[in-house]
Amino acid sequence: MNKELSQKPGGAVPFISLKGIRKVFPDGNEALRGIDLTIEQGECVLIAGANGSGKTVLMQILSGLMKASGGEVRIRGKLLKRDKRNFTSLMKEGILAGLVFQNPDAQFLGETVREDIAIGPINLGLDKAEQDRRVEAALDASGLREKAGAAPRSLSGGEKRRLAVAGILAMDAGIVILDEPFANLDFPGVVQTLRVIRDLKEKGRTVLILTHELEKVLALAGRLVILNRGALVCQGKPEAVLDRLESSWGIRDPRQSCSGVKDCTWN
């Protein structure tokens, strides 16, 4: 059962609305079991769960990379469909979700940092002047201008995540999803990634972070959502959710190593 520990704004259409989302794979594995979730514009939401909880599958559905077996996704009230016309329409309105993979190397297509950032604007059919404007803005926002001519795979782990975010910013995506953003990063890489998250928040982007490393980033989140075995079992203010943790969810309370939620950050 979903333990709802937060109040949702009434009346207005949610920025993101997931209703009854199910995913059943051909082998019969039910990865998601009727997920209902709303997210408001500008929220920073942490989605946690043990391996196999369904968090990555849920975000792939939200970003349009995977088809749900049931339910619907709406962004600002508009139904998300897995076709190019729908994607382009939502992207031009700045409301489509961009996903930063756990392994960013998997999403780099350009031979240089600049070329990789430009792929999104080119695919949107923007004119050359607008493409260039967006690429330059994304280089500045990500702090990668000095690396513009470098090969993406020559970057450090933290720089690769910054490049993946830059590509999303260049498409003007209103939603940025980071899947296990601290995986395989050293301390400087974690700090770089946290700075990117802070910048996204300050600029009003909607940020969704999938991680089990709560101690590194929880202080930046306004809401904590817990998935367990394909079901949304609890959500709300981080402190309230942590007070209700159950051992079966496979989540460690980061307050065991921090003095409180506000200290759960490496930045």
C-alpha positions as CSV (number, residue, x, y, z in Angstrom):
1,M,0.0,0.0,0.0
2,N,1.2,3.5,-0.8
3,K,1.8,5.4,2.4
4,E,1.1,9.0,1.3
5,L,2.8,11.4,3.7
6,S,2.5,14.7,1.7
7,Q,-0.2,17.0,0.6
8,K,-0.6,17.6,-3.1
9,P,-1.8,21.0,-4.5
10,G,-5.4,20.9,-5.4
11,G,-7.1,22.1,-8.5
12,A,-4.2,22.6,-10.9
13,V,-3.1,20.0,-13.4
14,P,0.1,18.3,-12.2
15,F,3.2,18.9,-14.2
16,I,3.8,15.1,-14.4
17,S,1.1,12.6,-13.8
18,L,1.6,8.8,-13.8
19,K,-1.5,6.8,-13.4
20,G,-1.8,3.1,-13.1
21,I,1.6,2.4,-14.7
22,R,2.3,-1.3,-15.2
23,K,5.1,-3.1,-16.9
24,V,5.1,-6.8,-17.6
25,F,8.0,-8.2,-19.5
26,P,7.6,-11.1,-22.0
27,D,9.0,-13.6,-19.4
28,G,6.1,-12.7,-17.1
29,N,8.2,-10.5,-14.7
30,E,5.9,-7.8,-13.4
31,A,8.3,-4.9,-13.0
32,L,5.7,-2.2,-12.1
33,R,2.4,-2.8,-10.4
34,G,0.0,0.1,-10.9
35,I,2.2,3.2,-10.0
36,D,0.3,6.4,-9.3
37,L,2.6,9.5,-8.9
38,T,2.3,13.2,-9.5
39,I,5.2,15.6,-9.6
40,E,5.0,19.4,-9.7
41,Q,7.1,21.7,-11.9
42,G,10.4,22.6,-10.2
43,E,10.4,19.8,-7.7
44,C,13.5,17.8,-6.9
45,V,12.4,14.3,-6.1
46,L,14.5,11.4,-5.0
47,I,13.3,8.0,-6.0
48,A,14.8,5.2,-4.0
49,G,14.5,1.4,-3.9
50,A,16.6,-1.7,-3.8
51,N,17.8,-3.3,-7.1
52,G,14.8,-4.7,-9.0
53,S,12.4,-2.3,-7.3
54,G,11.4,-0.9,-10.7
55,K,12.7,2.7,-10.4
56,T,14.7,2.6,-13.7
57,V,11.9,1.0,-15.6
58,L,9.5,3.7,-14.3
59,M,11.8,6.5,-15.5
60,Q,12.4,4.9,-18.9
61,I,8.6,4.9,-19.3
62,L,8.4,8.6,-18.3
63,S,11.1,9.5,-20.7
64,G,9.4,7.6,-23.5
65,L,12.2,5.0,-24.0
66,M,10.0,2.1,-22.9
67,K,6.3,1.4,-23.5
68,A,4.2,0.7,-20.4
69,S,1.9,-2.4,-20.3
70,G,-0.8,-0.3,-18.8
71,G,-1.6,3.1,-17.5
72,E,-0.8,6.6,-18.9
73,V,1.8,9.3,-18.6
74,R,0.8,12.9,-18.9
75,I,3.0,15.9,-18.9
76,R,1.2,19.2,-18.2
77,G,-2.0,17.3,-19.0
78,K,-0.7,16.1,-22.4
79,L,-0.6,12.4,-23.1
80,L,2.9,11.0,-23.7
81,K,3.0,8.7,-26.7
82,R,5.9,6.8,-28.2
83,D,6.0,8.5,-31.6
84,K,8.3,11.1,-33.1
85,R,5.6,13.7,-33.7
86,N,4.4,13.6,-30.1
87,F,8.0,13.7,-28.8
88,T,8.9,16.6,-31.0
89,S,5.8,18.5,-30.0
90,L,6.5,18.0,-26.3
91,M,10.1,18.8,-26.6
92,K,9.5,22.1,-28.4
93,E,7.2,23.0,-25.5
94,G,10.1,22.2,-23.1
95,I,8.2,19.6,-21.2
96,L,9.7,16.3,-22.3
97,A,11.9,14.3,-19.9
98,G,15.6,13.7,-20.6
99,L,17.3,10.7,-19.0
100,V,20.9,10.6,-17.9
101,F,21.8,6.9,-18.0
102,Q,23.7,5.2,-15.2
103,N,26.5,4.7,-17.8
104,P,26.6,8.0,-19.8
105,D,28.9,6.5,-22.4
106,A,25.9,4.6,-23.8
107,Q,24.2,7.9,-24.9
108,F,27.1,9.7,-26.5
109,L,26.9,9.9,-30.3
110,G,29.1,12.9,-31.3
111,E,32.8,12.7,-31.9
112,T,33.4,15.8,-29.8
113,V,31.6,17.3,-26.8
114,R,30.3,20.2,-29.0
115,E,29.0,17.8,-31.6
116,D,27.3,15.6,-29.0
117,I,25.5,18.5,-27.5
118,A,24.3,19.6,-30.9
119,I,22.6,16.3,-31.8
120,G,19.4,17.1,-29.9
121,P,18.8,20.6,-31.4
122,I,19.6,19.2,-34.9
123,N,17.0,16.4,-34.4
124,L,14.4,18.9,-33.3
125,G,14.8,20.6,-36.7
126,L,15.9,24.0,-35.3
127,D,17.6,26.5,-37.6
128,K,21.4,26.7,-37.4
129,A,21.4,29.9,-35.4
130,E,19.2,28.4,-32.7
131,Q,21.2,25.2,-32.7
132,D,24.4,27.2,-32.1
133,R,22.8,29.3,-29.4
134,R,21.6,26.3,-27.5
135,V,25.0,24.5,-27.8
136,E,26.9,27.5,-26.5
137,A,24.5,28.0,-23.6
138,A,24.7,24.3,-22.7
139,L,28.6,24.4,-22.8
140,D,28.5,27.4,-20.4
141,A,25.9,25.9,-18.1
142,S,27.8,22.6,-17.8
143,G,31.2,24.2,-17.4
144,L,32.5,22.2,-20.4
145,R,33.6,25.0,-22.7
146,E,37.2,24.1,-22.3
147,K,36.4,20.5,-23.3
148,A,34.3,21.4,-26.3
149,G,36.7,19.8,-28.8
150,A,37.4,16.7,-26.7
151,A,36.1,13.2,-27.3
152,P,33.2,12.4,-24.9
153,R,34.8,9.2,-23.8
154,S,38.0,11.0,-22.8
155,L,36.2,12.9,-20.1
156,S,36.2,12.0,-16.4
157,G,33.2,10.3,-14.8
158,G,31.8,13.6,-13.4
159,E,32.4,15.4,-16.7
160,K,30.6,12.7,-18.6
161,R,27.5,13.2,-16.5
162,R,27.8,17.0,-17.0
163,L,27.9,16.3,-20.8
164,A,24.8,14.1,-20.6
165,V,22.9,16.9,-18.8
166,A,24.2,19.5,-21.3
167,G,22.7,17.5,-24.1
168,I,19.3,17.5,-22.3
169,L,19.6,21.2,-21.6
170,A,20.3,21.9,-25.3
171,M,17.0,20.2,-26.1
172,D,15.4,22.5,-23.5
173,A,13.9,19.5,-21.7
174,G,11.9,20.6,-18.7
175,I,12.5,17.4,-16.8
176,V,16.0,16.0,-16.0
177,I,16.2,12.4,-14.8
178,L,19.5,11.1,-13.3
179,D,19.8,7.3,-12.9
180,E,22.3,6.4,-10.2
181,P,24.3,9.6,-10.9
182,F,27.0,8.8,-8.4
183,A,27.8,5.3,-9.6
184,N,31.6,4.7,-10.1
185,L,32.5,8.3,-9.3
186,D,35.3,9.4,-7.0
187,F,34.8,12.3,-4.5
188,P,35.5,15.1,-7.0
189,G,33.1,13.5,-9.5
190,V,30.3,13.3,-6.9
191,V,30.8,17.0,-6.0
192,Q,30.7,18.0,-9.6
193,T,27.5,16.1,-10.1
194,L,25.9,17.6,-7.0
195,R,26.8,21.1,-8.3
196,V,24.9,20.3,-11.5
197,I,21.9,19.2,-9.5
198,R,22.0,22.4,-7.5
199,D,22.2,24.5,-10.7
200,L,19.3,22.6,-12.2
201,K,17.2,23.3,-9.1
202,E,18.1,27.0,-9.0
203,K,17.0,27.3,-12.7
204,G,13.7,25.8,-11.9
205,R,14.1,22.5,-13.7
206,T,12.2,19.5,-12.5
207,V,14.8,17.0,-11.3
208,L,14.2,13.3,-10.6
209,I,17.1,11.4,-9.0
210,L,17.2,7.6,-8.9
211,T,19.7,6.4,-6.3
212,H,20.2,4.2,-3.3
213,E,23.0,6.5,-2.1
214,L,20.7,8.8,-0.1
215,E,23.5,10.1,2.1
216,K,25.0,12.0,-0.8
217,V,22.0,13.9,-2.1
218,L,19.0,13.7,0.2
219,A,19.5,17.2,1.5
220,L,18.7,18.6,-2.0
221,A,15.4,16.7,-2.3
222,G,12.0,18.1,-1.5
223,R,10.4,14.7,-1.6
224,L,11.4,11.1,-1.2
225,V,9.6,8.3,-3.1
226,I,10.2,4.6,-2.2
227,L,9.6,1.8,-4.6
228,N,9.6,-1.9,-3.5
229,R,9.1,-4.8,-5.8
230,G,7.3,-2.7,-8.5
231,A,5.0,-0.9,-6.1
232,L,5.1,2.7,-4.7
233,V,5.1,2.0,-1.0
234,C,5.8,5.4,0.6
235,Q,6.3,9.0,-0.4
236,G,6.5,12.4,1.2
237,K,9.0,14.8,2.9
238,P,12.3,12.9,3.4
239,E,12.2,13.1,7.2
240,A,8.7,11.7,7.4
241,V,9.4,8.8,4.9
242,L,12.6,7.9,6.8
243,D,10.7,7.7,10.0
244,R,8.4,5.0,8.4
245,L,11.1,2.9,6.7
246,E,10.5,-0.8,6.7
247,S,13.4,-3.3,6.6
248,S,11.8,-5.2,3.7
249,W,12.2,-2.1,1.5
250,G,16.0,-2.6,1.4
251,I,16.7,1.1,2.1
252,R,19.3,2.2,4.7
253,D,18.4,5.3,6.8
254,P,21.2,7.8,5.9
255,R,20.7,9.6,9.2
256,Q,22.7,6.8,10.8
257,S,25.8,8.5,9.4
258,C,24.5,12.1,9.2
259,S,23.2,14.3,12.0
260,G,20.0,14.8,10.0
261,V,18.5,15.1,6.6
262,K,20.0,18.6,6.0
263,D,23.5,17.1,6.4
264,C,22.9,14.3,3.9
265,T,25.0,15.7,1.1
266,W,28.6,15.5,-0.1
267,N,28.6,19.1,-1.3
